[in-house]
């Protein structure tokens, strides 16, 4: 497939300039559901998420510093998804398989103290306390699209710094080609660890050049605050041109290797989830099309679907990472 690049027209708004949707839009969505005769499961789901939204943020979480990012492609004019939607509609299978489960169950996650061990093919392996990771580099606010393989998307203001800062600190060896990210797997605090849905712990991985790309973010917060547990506290990966499951949450270990790691979803269903998992509308999931998506928070089931963008709209920034590759084979 020929890779083409284009300028996507990114600009740099600040958080204070983002206007959130008014409550009447939620009520309007409910009325539409009832009028369309979808008041059963859909209305129950709507009501449940509204209750979760009230419970999920009883007070503001600790603020994080985050100046506007100077890295190209990290801000967008698109409307930011509301916090209540981004924090109550999640995939985090350690806390359940329904989208509402993480917000209900992740309060059991203990995020302090927290250690991330960096090992493998590096000159300087180390165990970093969370406080040390926070001090490693200046944090930035980046407004990224997030695309899920099931056909929904969000726009979220993340806070963190380029993963490359940590990689440069540990100095990979010349034969290091991949970076593996391992999620916490504690059955005492993560009630669905041990279920048969996945092989635990949850593992994701990138090629070293993907991990070094400036857009790849080691994130500690969102919406100017520390990460909620259900969104991957206290530290997660964000890779905006890939499907959301590539962005490992609650990371406890990072390992550098010379061999392509087996990742969680690739092990579970290799015919459905390839190693690269780049957003590519030309490659359908075996059970649904990837050509369009629905933005969470835009009138629910009645929102007009959006056309899925190649590399989730980041083709100009990352397309050349895959020059010469068959992106239908290397999906």
Secondary structure as UniProt FT lines:
FT   HELIX           15..17
FT   HELIX           23..35
FT   TURN            36..37
FT   TURN            39..40
FT   HELIX           41..56
FT   STRAND          67..68
FT   TURN            72..73
FT   HELIX           83..86
FT   TURN            87..88
FT   HELIX           93..95
FT   TURN            99..100
FT   HELIX           101..105
FT   HELIX           106..108
FT   STRAND          115..120
FT   STRAND          126..129
FT   HELIX           130..135
FT   STRAND          140..147
FT   TURN            149..150
FT   STRAND          152..162
FT   HELIX           164..170
FT   TURN            174..175
FT   STRAND          178..183
FT   TURN            187..189
FT   TURN            191..194
FT   TURN            196..197
FT   STRAND          203..207
FT   HELIX           208..212
FT   TURN            214..215
FT   STRAND          217..222
FT   TURN            223..224
FT   STRAND          225..226
FT   HELIX           229..231
FT   TURN            232..234
FT   STRAND          236..238
FT   TURN            240..241
FT   STRAND          242..243
FT   HELIX           244..246
FT   STRAND          251..257
FT   HELIX           264..268
FT   TURN            270..272
FT   TURN            281..282
FT   TURN            286..287
FT   STRAND          292..295
FT   TURN            296..297
FT   HELIX           300..302
FT   STRAND          306..307
FT   HELIX           310..313
FT   HELIX           315..318
FT   HELIX           319..322
FT   TURN            323..324
FT   TURN            327..329
//
